[in-house]
Amino acid sequence: MAPLQEKIPRFTVPAIIVLLAGSLFYTVLTTTAIFAWLVFWGGLFSIGLWLAVVYLLYRLVLAVERIADSQ
């Protein structure tokens, strides 16, 4: 299984930063409530965090099964 650093393209982190900065600039430019911006990105972050936790639990189950099969 390839390490996670090899699976994620290099442009991912700069693209996320550009999206965050661009959306914040648009929010300030249109004088939209910053709270809505925080709710939106906070929600996306929360979903991403939960997906990462589920992925790690999945990997743990695979590792335990592999250990159990080898004995």
mmCIF file of the N, C-alpha and C atoms, coordinates in Angstrom:
data_MODEL
# 
_entry.id   MODEL 
# 
loop_
_atom_site.group_PDB 
_atom_site.id 
_atom_site.type_symbol 
_atom_site.label_atom_id 
_atom_site.label_alt_id 
_atom_site.label_comp_id 
_atom_site.label_asym_id 
_atom_site.label_entity_id 
_atom_site.label_seq_id 
_atom_site.pdbx_PDB_ins_code 
_atom_site.Cartn_x 
_atom_site.Cartn_y 
_atom_site.Cartn_z 
_atom_site.occupancy 
_atom_site.B_iso_or_equiv 
_atom_site.pdbx_formal_charge 
_atom_site.auth_seq_id 
_atom_site.auth_comp_id 
_atom_site.auth_asym_id 
_atom_site.auth_atom_id 
_atom_site.pdbx_PDB_model_num 
ATOM 1   N N  . MET A 1 1  ? 0.847   -1.171  0.000  1.00 0.00 ? 1  MET A N  1 
ATOM 2   C CA . MET A 1 1  ? 0.000   0.000   0.000  1.00 0.00 ? 1  MET A CA 1 
ATOM 3   C C  . MET A 1 1  ? 0.900   1.244   0.000  1.00 0.00 ? 1  MET A C  1 
ATOM 4   N N  . ALA A 1 2  ? 0.653   2.140   -0.899 1.00 0.00 ? 2  ALA A N  1 
ATOM 5   C CA . ALA A 1 2  ? 1.478   3.344   -1.042 1.00 0.00 ? 2  ALA A CA 1 
ATOM 6   C C  . ALA A 1 2  ? 1.200   4.320   0.106  1.00 0.00 ? 2  ALA A C  1 
ATOM 7   N N  . PRO A 1 3  ? 2.237   5.029   0.563  1.00 0.00 ? 3  PRO A N  1 
ATOM 8   C CA . PRO A 1 3  ? 2.020   6.029   1.608  1.00 0.00 ? 3  PRO A CA 1 
ATOM 9   C C  . PRO A 1 3  ? 1.066   7.123   1.134  1.00 0.00 ? 3  PRO A C  1 
ATOM 10  N N  . LEU A 1 4  ? 0.426   7.748   2.099  1.00 0.00 ? 4  LEU A N  1 
ATOM 11  C CA . LEU A 1 4  ? -0.567  8.769   1.788  1.00 0.00 ? 4  LEU A CA 1 
ATOM 12  C C  . LEU A 1 4  ? 0.056   9.953   1.040  1.00 0.00 ? 4  LEU A C  1 
ATOM 13  N N  . GLN A 1 5  ? 1.317   10.256  1.312  1.00 0.00 ? 5  GLN A N  1 
ATOM 14  C CA . GLN A 1 5  ? 1.981   11.375  0.636  1.00 0.00 ? 5  GLN A CA 1 
ATOM 15  C C  . GLN A 1 5  ? 2.109   11.129  -0.859 1.00 0.00 ? 5  GLN A C  1 
ATOM 16  N N  . GLU A 1 6  ? 2.188   9.870   -1.275 1.00 0.00 ? 6  GLU A N  1 
ATOM 17  C CA . GLU A 1 6  ? 2.294   9.562   -2.699 1.00 0.00 ? 6  GLU A CA 1 
ATOM 18  C C  . GLU A 1 6  ? 0.929   9.570   -3.374 1.00 0.00 ? 6  GLU A C  1 
ATOM 19  N N  . LYS A 1 7  ? -0.151  9.401   -2.612 1.00 0.00 ? 7  LYS A N  1 
ATOM 20  C CA . LYS A 1 7  ? -1.494  9.356   -3.184 1.00 0.00 ? 7  LYS A CA 1 
ATOM 21  C C  . LYS A 1 7  ? -2.067  10.742  -3.428 1.00 0.00 ? 7  LYS A C  1 
ATOM 22  N N  . ILE A 1 8  ? -1.689  11.719  -2.606 1.00 0.00 ? 8  ILE A N  1 
ATOM 23  C CA . ILE A 1 8  ? -2.251  13.064  -2.706 1.00 0.00 ? 8  ILE A CA 1 
ATOM 24  C C  . ILE A 1 8  ? -1.380  13.889  -3.662 1.00 0.00 ? 8  ILE A C  1 
ATOM 25  N N  . PRO A 1 9  ? -1.976  14.489  -4.692 1.00 0.00 ? 9  PRO A N  1 
ATOM 26  C CA . PRO A 1 9  ? -1.193  15.327  -5.611 1.00 0.00 ? 9  PRO A CA 1 
ATOM 27  C C  . PRO A 1 9  ? -0.609  16.546  -4.889 1.00 0.00 ? 9  PRO A C  1 
ATOM 28  N N  . ARG A 1 10 ? 0.488   17.072  -5.418 1.00 0.00 ? 10 ARG A N  1 
ATOM 29  C CA . ARG A 1 10 ? 1.173   18.204  -4.787 1.00 0.00 ? 10 ARG A CA 1 
ATOM 30  C C  . ARG A 1 10 ? 0.346   19.485  -4.812 1.00 0.00 ? 10 ARG A C  1 
ATOM 31  N N  . PHE A 1 11 ? -0.547  19.636  -5.773 1.00 0.00 ? 11 PHE A N  1 
ATOM 32  C CA . PHE A 1 11 ? -1.300  20.876  -5.894 1.00 0.00 ? 11 PHE A CA 1 
ATOM 33  C C  . PHE A 1 11 ? -2.478  20.945  -4.922 1.00 0.00 ? 11 PHE A C  1 
ATOM 34  N N  . THR A 1 12 ? -2.730  19.917  -4.150 1.00 0.00 ? 12 THR A N  1 
ATOM 35  C CA . THR A 1 12 ? -3.901  19.882  -3.278 1.00 0.00 ? 12 THR A CA 1 
ATOM 36  C C  . THR A 1 12 ? -3.844  20.957  -2.198 1.00 0.00 ? 12 THR A C  1 
ATOM 37  N N  . VAL A 1 13 ? -2.753  21.046  -1.474 1.00 0.00 ? 13 VAL A N  1 
ATOM 38  C CA . VAL A 1 13 ? -2.654  22.021  -0.379 1.00 0.00 ? 13 VAL A CA 1 
ATOM 39  C C  . VAL A 1 13 ? -2.708  23.454  -0.900 1.00 0.00 ? 13 VAL A C  1 
ATOM 40  N N  . PRO A 1 14 ? -1.938  23.825  -1.931 1.00 0.00 ? 14 PRO A N  1 
ATOM 41  C CA . PRO A 1 14 ? -2.079  25.190  -2.452 1.00 0.00 ? 14 PRO A CA 1 
ATOM 42  C C  . PRO A 1 14 ? -3.482  25.475  -2.990 1.00 0.00 ? 14 PRO A C  1 
ATOM 43  N N  . ALA A 1 15 ? -4.128  24.489  -3.580 1.00 0.00 ? 15 ALA A N  1 
ATOM 44  C CA . ALA A 1 15 ? -5.489  24.697  -4.092 1.00 0.00 ? 15 ALA A CA 1 
ATOM 45  C C  . ALA A 1 15 ? -6.466  24.970  -2.952 1.00 0.00 ? 15 ALA A C  1 
ATOM 46  N N  . ILE A 1 16 ? -6.321  24.263  -1.855 1.00 0.00 ? 16 ILE A N  1 
ATOM 47  C CA . ILE A 1 16 ? -7.191  24.496  -0.693 1.00 0.00 ? 16 ILE A CA 1 
ATOM 48  C C  . ILE A 1 16 ? -6.949  25.892  -0.126 1.00 0.00 ? 16 ILE A C  1 
ATOM 49  N N  . ILE A 1 17 ? -5.690  26.301  -0.050 1.00 0.00 ? 17 ILE A N  1 
ATOM 50  C CA . ILE A 1 17 ? -5.371  27.635  0.472  1.00 0.00 ? 17 ILE A CA 1 
ATOM 51  C C  . ILE A 1 17 ? -5.953  28.715  -0.433 1.00 0.00 ? 17 ILE A C  1 
ATOM 52  N N  . VAL A 1 18 ? -5.844  28.527  -1.738 1.00 0.00 ? 18 VAL A N  1 
ATOM 53  C CA . VAL A 1 18 ? -6.404  29.501  -2.689 1.00 0.00 ? 18 VAL A CA 1 
ATOM 54  C C  . VAL A 1 18 ? -7.921  29.564  -2.548 1.00 0.00 ? 18 VAL A C  1 
ATOM 55  N N  . LEU A 1 19 ? -8.580  28.418  -2.406 1.00 0.00 ? 19 LEU A N  1 
ATOM 56  C CA . LEU A 1 19 ? -10.028 28.406  -2.216 1.00 0.00 ? 19 LEU A CA 1 
ATOM 57  C C  . LEU A 1 19 ? -10.443 29.131  -0.939 1.00 0.00 ? 19 LEU A C  1 
ATOM 58  N N  . LEU A 1 20 ? -9.728  28.867  0.155  1.00 0.00 ? 20 LEU A N  1 
ATOM 59  C CA . LEU A 1 20 ? -10.046 29.543  1.415  1.00 0.00 ? 20 LEU A CA 1 
ATOM 60  C C  . LEU A 1 20 ? -9.852  31.051  1.303  1.00 0.00 ? 20 LEU A C  1 
ATOM 61  N N  . ALA A 1 21 ? -8.704  31.455  0.759  1.00 0.00 ? 21 ALA A N  1 
ATOM 62  C CA . ALA A 1 21 ? -8.411  32.887  0.636  1.00 0.00 ? 21 ALA A CA 1 
ATOM 63  C C  . ALA A 1 21 ? -9.382  33.559  -0.326 1.00 0.00 ? 21 ALA A C  1 
ATOM 64  N N  . GLY A 1 22 ? -9.661  32.909  -1.444 1.00 0.00 ? 22 GLY A N  1 
ATOM 65  C CA . GLY A 1 22 ? -10.594 33.482  -2.414 1.00 0.00 ? 22 GLY A CA 1 
ATOM 66  C C  . GLY A 1 22 ? -11.995 33.626  -1.867 1.00 0.00 ? 22 GLY A C  1 
ATOM 67  N N  . SER A 1 23 ? -12.463 32.624  -1.161 1.00 0.00 ? 23 SER A N  1 
ATOM 68  C CA . SER A 1 23 ? -13.816 32.713  -0.603 1.00 0.00 ? 23 SER A CA 1 
ATOM 69  C C  . SER A 1 23 ? -13.879 33.741  0.522  1.00 0.00 ? 23 SER A C  1 
ATOM 70  N N  . LEU A 1 24 ? -12.812 33.860  1.318  1.00 0.00 ? 24 LEU A N  1 
ATOM 71  C CA . LEU A 1 24 ? -12.798 34.893  2.361  1.00 0.00 ? 24 LEU A CA 1 
ATOM 72  C C  . LEU A 1 24 ? -12.796 36.284  1.734  1.00 0.00 ? 24 LEU A C  1 
ATOM 73  N N  . PHE A 1 25 ? -12.006 36.468  0.675  1.00 0.00 ? 25 PHE A N  1 
ATOM 74  C CA . PHE A 1 25 ? -11.973 37.753  -0.018 1.00 0.00 ? 25 PHE A CA 1 
ATOM 75  C C  . PHE A 1 25 ? -13.349 38.088  -0.593 1.00 0.00 ? 25 PHE A C  1 
ATOM 76  N N  . TYR A 1 26 ? -14.006 37.107  -1.198 1.00 0.00 ? 26 TYR A N  1 
ATOM 77  C CA . TYR A 1 26 ? -15.341 37.321  -1.750 1.00 0.00 ? 26 TYR A CA 1 
ATOM 78  C C  . TYR A 1 26 ? -16.340 37.661  -0.648 1.00 0.00 ? 26 TYR A C  1 
ATOM 79  N N  . THR A 1 27 ? -16.217 36.991  0.493  1.00 0.00 ? 27 THR A N  1 
ATOM 80  C CA . THR A 1 27 ? -17.113 37.269  1.618  1.00 0.00 ? 27 THR A CA 1 
ATOM 81  C C  . THR A 1 27 ? -16.943 38.696  2.110  1.00 0.00 ? 27 THR A C  1 
ATOM 82  N N  . VAL A 1 28 ? -15.703 39.145  2.239  1.00 0.00 ? 28 VAL A N  1 
ATOM 83  C CA . VAL A 1 28 ? -15.450 40.517  2.696  1.00 0.00 ? 28 VAL A CA 1 
ATOM 84  C C  . VAL A 1 28 ? -15.879 41.515  1.629  1.00 0.00 ? 28 VAL A C  1 
ATOM 85  N N  . LEU A 1 29 ? -15.631 41.199  0.364  1.00 0.00 ? 29 LEU A N  1 
ATOM 86  C CA . LEU A 1 29 ? -15.965 42.099  -0.730 1.00 0.00 ? 29 LEU A CA 1 
ATOM 87  C C  . LEU A 1 29 ? -17.474 42.312  -0.847 1.00 0.00 ? 29 LEU A C  1 
ATOM 88  N N  . THR A 1 30 ? -18.239 41.274  -0.669 1.00 0.00 ? 30 THR A N  1 
ATOM 89  C CA . THR A 1 30 ? -19.693 41.385  -0.805 1.00 0.00 ? 30 THR A CA 1 
ATOM 90  C C  . THR A 1 30 ? -20.372 41.711  0.516  1.00 0.00 ? 30 THR A C  1 
ATOM 91  N N  . THR A 1 31 ? -19.597 41.931  1.542  1.00 0.00 ? 31 THR A N  1 
ATOM 92  C CA . THR A 1 31 ? -20.073 42.250  2.906  1.00 0.00 ? 31 THR A CA 1 
ATOM 93  C C  . THR A 1 31 ? -21.092 41.218  3.405  1.00 0.00 ? 31 THR A C  1 
ATOM 94  N N  . THR A 1 32 ? -20.883 39.991  3.025  1.00 0.00 ? 32 THR A N  1 
ATOM 95  C CA . THR A 1 32 ? -21.692 38.898  3.545  1.00 0.00 ? 32 THR A CA 1 
ATOM 96  C C  . THR A 1 32 ? -21.215 38.596  4.960  1.00 0.00 ? 32 THR A C  1 
ATOM 97  N N  . ALA A 1 33 ? -22.084 38.049  5.757  1.00 0.00 ? 33 ALA A N  1 
ATOM 98  C CA . ALA A 1 33 ? -21.707 37.730  7.138  1.00 0.00 ? 33 ALA A CA 1 
ATOM 99  C C  . ALA A 1 33 ? -20.556 36.722  7.149  1.00 0.00 ? 33 ALA A C  1 
ATOM 100 N N  . ILE A 1 34 ? -19.537 37.054  7.909  1.00 0.00 ? 34 ILE A N  1 
ATOM 101 C CA . ILE A 1 34 ? -18.381 36.170  8.013  1.00 0.00 ? 34 ILE A CA 1 
ATOM 102 C C  . ILE A 1 34 ? -18.792 34.876  8.717  1.00 0.00 ? 34 ILE A C  1 
ATOM 103 N N  . PHE A 1 35 ? -19.828 34.940  9.537  1.00 0.00 ? 35 PHE A N  1 
ATOM 104 C CA . PHE A 1 35 ? -20.295 33.737  10.226 1.00 0.00 ? 35 PHE A CA 1 
ATOM 105 C C  . PHE A 1 35 ? -20.710 32.661  9.223  1.00 0.00 ? 35 PHE A C  1 
ATOM 106 N N  . ALA A 1 36 ? -21.333 33.065  8.130  1.00 0.00 ? 36 ALA A N  1 
ATOM 107 C CA . ALA A 1 36 ? -21.735 32.093  7.106  1.00 0.00 ? 36 ALA A CA 1 
ATOM 108 C C  . ALA A 1 36 ? -20.500 31.433  6.489  1.00 0.00 ? 36 ALA A C  1 
ATOM 109 N N  . TRP A 1 37 ? -19.452 32.198  6.287  1.00 0.00 ? 37 TRP A N  1 
ATOM 110 C CA . TRP A 1 37 ? -18.202 31.661  5.755  1.00 0.00 ? 37 TRP A CA 1 
ATOM 111 C C  . TRP A 1 37 ? -17.615 30.640  6.724  1.00 0.00 ? 37 TRP A C  1 
ATOM 112 N N  . LEU A 1 38 ? -17.616 30.992  8.014  1.00 0.00 ? 38 LEU A N  1 
ATOM 113 C CA . LEU A 1 38 ? -17.086 30.080  9.021  1.00 0.00 ? 38 LEU A CA 1 
ATOM 114 C C  . LEU A 1 38 ? -17.916 28.803  9.111  1.00 0.00 ? 38 LEU A C  1 
ATOM 115 N N  . VAL A 1 39 ? -19.224 28.935  9.027  1.00 0.00 ? 39 VAL A N  1 
ATOM 116 C CA . VAL A 1 39 ? -20.091 27.760  9.090  1.00 0.00 ? 39 VAL A CA 1 
ATOM 117 C C  . VAL A 1 39 ? -19.832 26.847  7.897  1.00 0.00 ? 39 VAL A C  1 
ATOM 118 N N  . PHE A 1 40 ? -19.722 27.426  6.719  1.00 0.00 ? 40 PHE A N  1 
ATOM 119 C CA . PHE A 1 40 ? -19.491 26.624  5.513  1.00 0.00 ? 40 PHE A CA 1 
ATOM 120 C C  . PHE A 1 40 ? -18.175 25.864  5.589  1.00 0.00 ? 40 PHE A C  1 
ATOM 121 N N  . TRP A 1 41 ? -17.075 26.570  5.824  1.00 0.00 ? 41 TRP A N  1 
ATOM 122 C CA . TRP A 1 41 ? -15.774 25.917  5.854  1.00 0.00 ? 41 TRP A CA 1 
ATOM 123 C C  . TRP A 1 41 ? -15.605 25.041  7.085  1.00 0.00 ? 41 TRP A C  1 
ATOM 124 N N  . GLY A 1 42 ? -16.217 25.443  8.186  1.00 0.00 ? 42 GLY A N  1 
ATOM 125 C CA . GLY A 1 42 ? -16.186 24.590  9.377  1.00 0.00 ? 42 GLY A CA 1 
ATOM 126 C C  . GLY A 1 42 ? -16.908 23.283  9.133  1.00 0.00 ? 42 GLY A C  1 
ATOM 127 N N  . GLY A 1 43 ? -18.032 23.345  8.433  1.00 0.00 ? 43 GLY A N  1 
ATOM 128 C CA . GLY A 1 43 ? -18.758 22.126  8.082  1.00 0.00 ? 43 GLY A CA 1 
ATOM 129 C C  . GLY A 1 43 ? -17.957 21.224  7.170  1.00 0.00 ? 43 GLY A C  1 
ATOM 130 N N  . LEU A 1 44 ? -17.317 21.806  6.174  1.00 0.00 ? 44 LEU A N  1 
ATOM 131 C CA . LEU A 1 44 ? -16.470 21.002  5.276  1.00 0.00 ? 44 LEU A CA 1 
ATOM 132 C C  . LEU A 1 44 ? -15.300 20.380  6.031  1.00 0.00 ? 44 LEU A C  1 
ATOM 133 N N  . PHE A 1 45 ? -14.709 21.148  6.926  1.00 0.00 ? 45 PHE A N  1 
ATOM 134 C CA . PHE A 1 45 ? -13.602 20.629  7.734  1.00 0.00 ? 45 PHE A CA 1 
ATOM 135 C C  . PHE A 1 45 ? -14.077 19.476  8.619  1.00 0.00 ? 45 PHE A C  1 
ATOM 136 N N  . SER A 1 46 ? -15.250 19.640  9.201  1.00 0.00 ? 46 SER A N  1 
ATOM 137 C CA . SER A 1 46 ? -15.808 18.599  10.056 1.00 0.00 ? 46 SER A CA 1 
ATOM 138 C C  . SER A 1 46 ? -16.070 17.314  9.274  1.00 0.00 ? 46 SER A C  1 
ATOM 139 N N  . ILE A 1 47 ? -16.631 17.449  8.084  1.00 0.00 ? 47 ILE A N  1 
ATOM 140 C CA . ILE A 1 47 ? -16.871 16.273  7.239  1.00 0.00 ? 47 ILE A CA 1 
ATOM 141 C C  . ILE A 1 47 ? -15.545 15.604  6.877  1.00 0.00 ? 47 ILE A C  1 
ATOM 142 N N  . GLY A 1 48 ? -14.563 16.404  6.521  1.00 0.00 ? 48 GLY A N  1 
ATOM 143 C CA . GLY A 1 48 ? -13.250 15.855  6.184  1.00 0.00 ? 48 GLY A CA 1 
ATOM 144 C C  . GLY A 1 48 ? -12.600 15.148  7.354  1.00 0.00 ? 48 GLY A C  1 
ATOM 145 N N  . LEU A 1 49 ? -12.752 15.723  8.538  1.00 0.00 ? 49 LEU A N  1 
ATOM 146 C CA . LEU A 1 49 ? -12.185 15.110  9.733  1.00 0.00 ? 49 LEU A CA 1 
ATOM 147 C C  . LEU A 1 49 ? -12.846 13.765  10.015 1.00 0.00 ? 49 LEU A C  1 
ATOM 148 N N  . TRP A 1 50 ? -14.155 13.705  9.895  1.00 0.00 ? 50 TRP A N  1 
ATOM 149 C CA . TRP A 1 50 ? -14.859 12.441  10.119 1.00 0.00 ? 50 TRP A CA 1 
ATOM 150 C C  . TRP A 1 50 ? -14.474 11.407  9.066  1.00 0.00 ? 50 TRP A C  1 
ATOM 151 N N  . LEU A 1 51 ? -14.311 11.822  7.829  1.00 0.00 ? 51 LEU A N  1 
ATOM 152 C CA . LEU A 1 51 ? -13.878 10.883  6.793  1.00 0.00 ? 51 LEU A CA 1 
ATOM 153 C C  . LEU A 1 51 ? -12.483 10.335  7.091  1.00 0.00 ? 51 LEU A C  1 
ATOM 154 N N  . ALA A 1 52 ? -11.597 11.186  7.600  1.00 0.00 ? 52 ALA A N  1 
ATOM 155 C CA . ALA A 1 52 ? -10.250 10.738  7.962  1.00 0.00 ? 52 ALA A CA 1 
ATOM 156 C C  . ALA A 1 52 ? -10.306 9.734   9.109  1.00 0.00 ? 52 ALA A C  1 
ATOM 157 N N  . VAL A 1 53 ? -11.155 9.980   10.086 1.00 0.00 ? 53 VAL A N  1 
ATOM 158 C CA . VAL A 1 53 ? -11.289 9.060   11.221 1.00 0.00 ? 53 VAL A CA 1 
ATOM 159 C C  . VAL A 1 53 ? -11.837 7.714   10.743 1.00 0.00 ? 53 VAL A C  1 
ATOM 160 N N  . VAL A 1 54 ? -12.853 7.736   9.891  1.00 0.00 ? 54 VAL A N  1 
ATOM 161 C CA . VAL A 1 54 ? -13.411 6.485   9.366  1.00 0.00 ? 54 VAL A CA 1 
ATOM 162 C C  . VAL A 1 54 ? -12.365 5.741   8.555  1.00 0.00 ? 54 VAL A C  1 
ATOM 163 N N  . TYR A 1 55 ? -11.582 6.452   7.764  1.00 0.00 ? 55 TYR A N  1 
ATOM 164 C CA . TYR A 1 55 ? -10.519 5.818   6.982  1.00 0.00 ? 55 TYR A CA 1 
ATOM 165 C C  . TYR A 1 55 ? -9.489  5.153   7.895  1.00 0.00 ? 55 TYR A C  1 
ATOM 166 N N  . LEU A 1 56 ? -9.100  5.847   8.957  1.00 0.00 ? 56 LEU A N  1 
ATOM 167 C CA . LEU A 1 56 ? -8.120  5.268   9.880  1.00 0.00 ? 56 LEU A CA 1 
ATOM 168 C C  . LEU A 1 56 ? -8.687  4.050   10.597 1.00 0.00 ? 56 LEU A C  1 
ATOM 169 N N  . LEU A 1 57 ? -9.957  4.088   10.964 1.00 0.00 ? 57 LEU A N  1 
ATOM 170 C CA . LEU A 1 57 ? -10.576 2.910   11.576 1.00 0.00 ? 57 LEU A CA 1 
ATOM 171 C C  . LEU A 1 57 ? -10.625 1.742   10.592 1.00 0.00 ? 57 LEU A C  1 
ATOM 172 N N  . TYR A 1 58 ? -10.909 2.029   9.334  1.00 0.00 ? 58 TYR A N  1 
ATOM 173 C CA . TYR A 1 58 ? -10.906 1.006   8.295  1.00 0.00 ? 58 TYR A CA 1 
ATOM 174 C C  . TYR A 1 58 ? -9.523  0.379   8.164  1.00 0.00 ? 58 TYR A C  1 
ATOM 175 N N  . ARG A 1 59 ? -8.500  1.217   8.161  1.00 0.00 ? 59 ARG A N  1 
ATOM 176 C CA . ARG A 1 59 ? -7.129  0.700   8.079  1.00 0.00 ? 59 ARG A CA 1 
ATOM 177 C C  . ARG A 1 59 ? -6.781  -0.155  9.294  1.00 0.00 ? 59 ARG A C  1 
ATOM 178 N N  . LEU A 1 60 ? -7.285  0.245   10.478 1.00 0.00 ? 60 LEU A N  1 
ATOM 179 C CA . LEU A 1 60 ? -7.048  -0.530  11.691 1.00 0.00 ? 60 LEU A CA 1 
ATOM 180 C C  . LEU A 1 60 ? -7.691  -1.911  11.573 1.00 0.00 ? 60 LEU A C  1 
ATOM 181 N N  . VAL A 1 61 ? -8.911  -1.974  11.078 1.00 0.00 ? 61 VAL A N  1 
ATOM 182 C CA . VAL A 1 61 ? -9.591  -3.253  10.903 1.00 0.00 ? 61 VAL A CA 1 
ATOM 183 C C  . VAL A 1 61 ? -8.823  -4.130  9.924  1.00 0.00 ? 61 VAL A C  1 
ATOM 184 N N  . LEU A 1 62 ? -8.353  -3.555  8.830  1.00 0.00 ? 62 LEU A N  1 
ATOM 185 C CA . LEU A 1 62 ? -7.567  -4.334  7.870  1.00 0.00 ? 62 LEU A CA 1 
ATOM 186 C C  . LEU A 1 62 ? -6.296  -4.878  8.504  1.00 0.00 ? 62 LEU A C  1 
ATOM 187 N N  . ALA A 1 63 ? -5.624  -4.069  9.318  1.00 0.00 ? 63 ALA A N  1 
ATOM 188 C CA . ALA A 1 63 ? -4.394  -4.511  9.969  1.00 0.00 ? 63 ALA A CA 1 
ATOM 189 C C  . ALA A 1 63 ? -4.676  -5.639  10.960 1.00 0.00 ? 63 ALA A C  1 
ATOM 190 N N  . VAL A 1 64 ? -5.753  -5.517  11.725 1.00 0.00 ? 64 VAL A N  1 
ATOM 191 C CA . VAL A 1 64 ? -6.097  -6.561  12.689 1.00 0.00 ? 64 VAL A CA 1 
ATOM 192 C C  . VAL A 1 64 ? -6.447  -7.855  11.963 1.00 0.00 ? 64 VAL A C  1 
ATOM 193 N N  . GLU A 1 65 ? -7.176  -7.756  10.863 1.00 0.00 ? 65 GLU A N  1 
ATOM 194 C CA . GLU A 1 65 ? -7.513  -8.955  10.095 1.00 0.00 ? 65 GLU A CA 1 
ATOM 195 C C  . GLU A 1 65 ? -6.263  -9.601  9.513  1.00 0.00 ? 65 GLU A C  1 
ATOM 196 N N  . ARG A 1 66 ? -5.331  -8.793  9.045  1.00 0.00 ? 66 ARG A N  1 
ATOM 197 C CA . ARG A 1 66 ? -4.095  -9.328  8.488  1.00 0.00 ? 66 ARG A CA 1 
ATOM 198 C C  . ARG A 1 66 ? -3.292  -10.038 9.568  1.00 0.00 ? 66 ARG A C  1 
ATOM 199 N N  . ILE A 1 67 ? -3.261  -9.465  10.767 1.00 0.00 ? 67 ILE A N  1 
ATOM 200 C CA . ILE A 1 67 ? -2.540  -10.105 11.879 1.00 0.00 ? 67 ILE A CA 1 
ATOM 201 C C  . ILE A 1 67 ? -3.241  -11.408 12.273 1.00 0.00 ? 67 ILE A C  1 
ATOM 202 N N  . ALA A 1 68 ? -4.565  -11.392 12.316 1.00 0.00 ? 68 ALA A N  1 
ATOM 203 C CA . ALA A 1 68 ? -5.309  -12.580 12.695 1.00 0.00 ? 68 ALA A CA 1 
ATOM 204 C C  . ALA A 1 68 ? -5.141  -13.695 11.666 1.00 0.00 ? 68 ALA A C  1 
ATOM 205 N N  . ASP A 1 69 ? -5.086  -13.347 10.388 1.00 0.00 ? 69 ASP A N  1 
ATOM 206 C CA . ASP A 1 69 ? -4.915  -14.348 9.343  1.00 0.00 ? 69 ASP A CA 1 
ATOM 207 C C  . ASP A 1 69 ? -3.516  -14.965 9.352  1.00 0.00 ? 69 ASP A C  1 
ATOM 208 N N  . SER A 1 70 ? -2.526  -14.234 9.796  1.00 0.00 ? 70 SER A N  1 
ATOM 209 C CA . SER A 1 70 ? -1.150  -14.744 9.769  1.00 0.00 ? 70 SER A CA 1 
ATOM 210 C C  . SER A 1 70 ? -0.860  -15.684 10.926 1.00 0.00 ? 70 SER A C  1 
ATOM 211 N N  . GLN A 1 71 ? -1.734  -15.735 11.921 1.00 0.00 ? 71 GLN A N  1 
ATOM 212 C CA . GLN A 1 71 ? -1.479  -16.611 13.077 1.00 0.00 ? 71 GLN A CA 1 
ATOM 213 C C  . GLN A 1 71 ? -2.126  -17.941 12.920 1.00 0.00 ? 71 GLN A C  1 
# 
